[in-house]
Amino acid sequence: MRGAVADVTDHGALDRAIDGAAEAYGRLDVAFANAGIDPGVGFVGAWAGGQRPRVDEGAFELYTDERWNRVIDINLNGIFATARAAARHMRSRRFGRIIITTSLAATKVEPAIGAAYMTAKAGARHLMHTIALEFAAYGITANAIAPGFFVTNIGGGHAHNPEVQAAIVSDIPMHRVGQPDDIKGLALFLAAPASEYITGQEIIIDGGWGLGVAD
Ligand SMILES: NC(=O)c1ccc[n+]([C@@H]2O[C@H](COP(=O)([O-])OP(=O)(O)OC[C@H]3O[C@@H](n4cnc5c(N)ncnc54)[C@H](O)[C@@H]3O)[C@@H](O)[C@H]2O)c1
């Protein structure tokens, strides 16, 4: 077991980390481009429920270049640079599994988070399609996992807040939020021989949230 830390906005450092892993193991089988950040407040101030007041701070007209560029740099450009560094080791071996994390927000606009997030995730999904097409002939697959609402440390860990969870589960057909364990099975499947003939797909894991409100 070995590990290396790199900032995905530093593409040179990212290349060195991935090259180092490939060198240490003699090959690179799987790349999981998962790093991402929360974009901060959107144009409404709550995640779910009837009370969703508009917030000036998140208004589109006030969106700063700095905020926009930071989210695109990590959530889209970081995926590009990670997949590119991995692909360099995969094409010649004619084998590889590239998995990226998108979001339900690539499909469904979530107004509680800033517009750059939807843009980055939708862009990452179509980048995944492009990579999948280019590399299909080389035995390399590219697929995406699109989570709904998960309890992680993103955005300062707001998803750990019981009030936020209570509001959101009323909109999720399975009536519970996602936990990191809910991702594991799909991540392993997309890295395993069982998914060999699947490429260019985004699979949403959201307890049915994207389908609509049930009961
Ligand atoms: N939590 C959710 O509800 C949710 C929903 C949809 C999609 N996602 C996506 O899931 C992925 C993982 O996020 P998470 O929810 O586990 O949040 P998290 O904050 O717990 O984990 C994000 C990870 O990305 C890393 N990271 C952030 N910026 C980085 C950078 N510049 N360079 C290298 N690493 C960096 C962090 O160190 C952290 O390990 C992200 O792409 C996120 O957009 C999360």
The ligand as a Gaussian input file, in Angstrom:
#p B3LYP/6-31G(d) Opt

LIG

0 1
 N      -21.622000      14.735000      -0.766000
 C      -22.541000      14.827000      -1.715000
 O      -23.752000      14.939000      -1.429000
 C      -22.138000      14.786000      -3.169000
 C      -23.142000      14.752000      -4.114000
 C      -22.802000      14.694000      -5.460000
 C      -21.484000      14.655000      -5.827000
 N      -20.511000      14.703000      -4.886000
 C      -19.120000      14.659000      -5.340000
 O      -18.454000      13.609000      -4.685000
 C      -17.041000      13.868000      -4.732000
 C      -16.449000      13.608000      -3.367000
 O      -16.952000      14.613000      -2.478000
 P      -17.426000      14.277000      -0.993000
 O      -18.871000      14.587000      -0.923000
 O      -16.926000      12.954000      -0.573000
 O      -16.719000      15.461000      -0.201000
 P      -15.462000      15.470000       0.760000
 O      -15.173000      16.908000       1.009000
 O      -15.698000      14.580000       1.931000
 O      -14.343000      14.825000      -0.149000
 C      -13.807000      15.550000      -1.219000
 C      -12.368000      15.147000      -1.374000
 O      -11.816000      15.916000      -2.465000
 C      -10.548000      16.366000      -2.049000
 N      -10.190000      17.591000      -2.758000
 C      -10.856000      18.775000      -2.767000
 N      -10.166000      19.690000      -3.492000
 C       -9.042000      19.046000      -3.929000
 C       -7.942000      19.455000      -4.710000
 N       -7.819000      20.706000      -5.192000
 N       -6.985000      18.542000      -4.975000
 C       -7.078000      17.286000      -4.500000
 N       -8.096000      16.835000      -3.741000
 C       -9.058000      17.718000      -3.469000
 C      -10.681000      16.618000      -0.566000
 O       -9.410000      16.625000       0.053000
 C      -11.530000      15.442000      -0.136000
 O      -10.738000      14.305000       0.149000
 C      -16.906000      15.305000      -5.242000
 O      -16.566000      15.277000      -6.610000
 C      -18.301000      15.878000      -5.051000
 O      -18.577000      16.944000      -5.936000
 C      -20.813000      14.754000      -3.566000

